[in-house]
């Protein structure tokens, strides 16, 4: 199985694992959300990741993170909360890659996931820094 086949064939399992882990993390703003809302938000992140994998480009991920950073910043989410959610999805994907992706494709699959989600975290941090400066100067 390839990384894309994993994403196409096991999204429910990936999202169940990441949702369960994020609920257990007891992050301040995520604690206020239902499991369904958390799952939906992780689904949107996962969909942006899959789109980026399909076209082998970070564009979908960057566009998605621009939107998410604005939304989360506006309602008071700390940067570390959102980055933790991304880390949790990444960890869930790594577990599934280890279990389902063909041995000769595992390293590249993990590398691709890490690169794309690393780009997501970088974009998120950059946007938060910019938004923080705007917030302070207004």
C-alpha positions as CSV (number, residue, x, y, z in Angstrom):
1,X,0.0,0.0,0.0
2,X,1.2,3.5,-0.8
3,X,0.7,6.6,1.4
4,X,-2.2,7.8,-0.9
5,X,-3.8,4.4,-0.7
6,X,-3.6,4.6,3.0
7,X,-5.2,8.0,3.1
8,X,-8.0,6.9,0.7
9,X,-8.6,3.6,2.4
10,X,-8.1,4.3,6.1
11,X,-9.3,7.9,6.7
12,X,-11.8,6.8,9.4
13,X,-9.1,4.9,11.3
14,X,-6.6,7.8,11.1
15,X,-9.2,10.3,12.2
16,X,-10.5,8.1,15.0
17,X,-7.0,7.7,16.4
18,X,-6.1,11.4,16.1
19,X,-9.4,12.6,17.5
20,X,-9.1,10.2,20.5
21,X,-5.6,11.5,21.2
22,X,-6.5,15.1,20.8
23,X,-9.5,14.7,23.2
24,X,-7.1,13.1,25.7
25,X,-4.6,15.9,25.4
26,X,-7.0,18.2,27.4
27,X,-5.9,21.4,25.6
28,X,-7.7,24.4,27.0
29,X,-9.7,25.4,23.8
30,X,-10.1,21.9,22.5
31,X,-11.6,20.8,25.9
32,X,-14.5,23.1,25.1
33,X,-15.3,21.3,21.8
34,X,-17.2,18.1,21.2
35,X,-15.5,15.0,19.8
36,X,-17.5,15.6,16.6
37,X,-16.2,19.1,16.2
38,X,-12.6,18.0,16.8
39,X,-13.0,15.2,14.3
40,X,-14.4,17.6,11.7
41,X,-11.5,20.0,12.2
42,X,-9.0,17.2,11.9
43,X,-10.8,16.0,8.8
44,X,-10.3,19.4,7.2
45,X,-6.6,19.3,8.0
46,X,-6.3,15.7,6.7
47,X,-8.1,16.7,3.5
48,X,-5.6,19.5,2.9
49,X,-2.8,17.1,3.6
50,X,-4.2,14.5,1.1
51,X,-4.7,17.2,-1.6
52,X,-1.0,18.2,-1.1
53,X,0.1,14.6,-1.4
54,X,-2.0,14.1,-4.5
55,X,-0.3,17.0,-6.4
56,X,3.0,16.9,-4.6
57,X,2.8,20.5,-3.5
58,X,2.5,22.4,-0.3
59,X,0.0,24.9,-1.7
60,X,-3.2,23.4,-0.4
61,X,-1.6,23.0,3.1
62,X,-0.4,26.6,3.1
63,X,-3.8,28.0,2.0
64,X,-5.5,25.9,4.6
65,X,-3.2,27.0,7.4
66,X,-3.6,30.6,6.5
67,X,-7.3,30.3,7.0
68,X,-7.0,28.2,10.2
69,X,-4.5,30.5,11.8
70,X,-6.8,33.5,11.3
71,X,-9.8,31.6,12.7
72,X,-8.0,30.1,15.7
73,X,-6.1,33.3,16.6
74,X,-9.3,35.3,16.5
75,X,-11.0,33.0,19.1
76,X,-8.0,32.8,21.4
77,X,-6.4,29.5,20.6
78,X,-2.7,29.4,21.6
79,X,-0.2,28.5,18.9
80,X,0.9,25.5,20.9
81,X,-2.7,24.1,21.0
82,X,-3.0,24.1,17.2
83,X,0.5,22.8,16.6
84,X,-0.3,20.0,19.1
85,X,-3.3,19.1,17.0
86,X,-1.1,18.9,13.9
87,X,1.5,16.8,15.8
88,X,-1.2,14.4,16.9
89,X,-2.4,13.9,13.3
90,X,1.2,13.3,12.2
91,X,1.7,10.7,14.9
92,X,-1.5,8.9,13.9
93,X,-0.4,8.9,10.3
94,X,3.0,7.5,11.3
95,X,1.4,4.7,13.2
96,X,-0.8,3.8,10.2
97,X,2.2,4.1,7.8
98,X,4.1,1.7,10.0
99,X,1.2,-0.7,10.0
100,X,-0.1,-0.5,6.4
101,X,2.4,1.1,4.0
102,X,4.7,-1.3,2.1
103,X,8.1,-1.6,3.6
104,X,9.9,-0.1,0.6
105,X,7.6,3.0,0.8
106,X,7.5,3.7,4.5
107,X,10.5,6.0,4.7
108,X,9.3,8.2,1.8
109,X,5.8,8.2,3.2
110,X,6.9,9.4,6.6
111,X,9.2,12.0,5.0
112,X,6.4,13.3,2.9
113,X,4.0,13.6,5.8
114,X,6.6,15.2,8.0
115,X,7.6,17.7,5.3
116,X,4.0,18.7,4.6
117,X,2.9,19.0,8.2
118,X,6.2,20.7,9.0
119,X,5.3,23.3,6.4
120,X,1.8,23.6,8.0
121,X,3.3,24.2,11.4
122,X,5.8,26.7,9.9
123,X,3.0,28.6,8.2
124,X,0.9,28.6,11.3
125,X,3.7,30.0,13.4
126,X,4.5,32.7,10.8
127,X,0.8,33.7,10.7
128,X,0.5,33.8,14.5
129,X,3.6,36.0,14.7
130,X,2.2,38.4,12.1
131,X,-1.3,38.4,13.7
132,X,0.3,39.0,17.2
133,X,2.2,42.0,15.8
134,X,-1.0,43.4,14.2
135,X,-3.0,42.8,17.4
136,X,-0.3,44.6,19.6
137,X,-0.1,47.6,17.2
138,X,-3.8,48.2,17.0
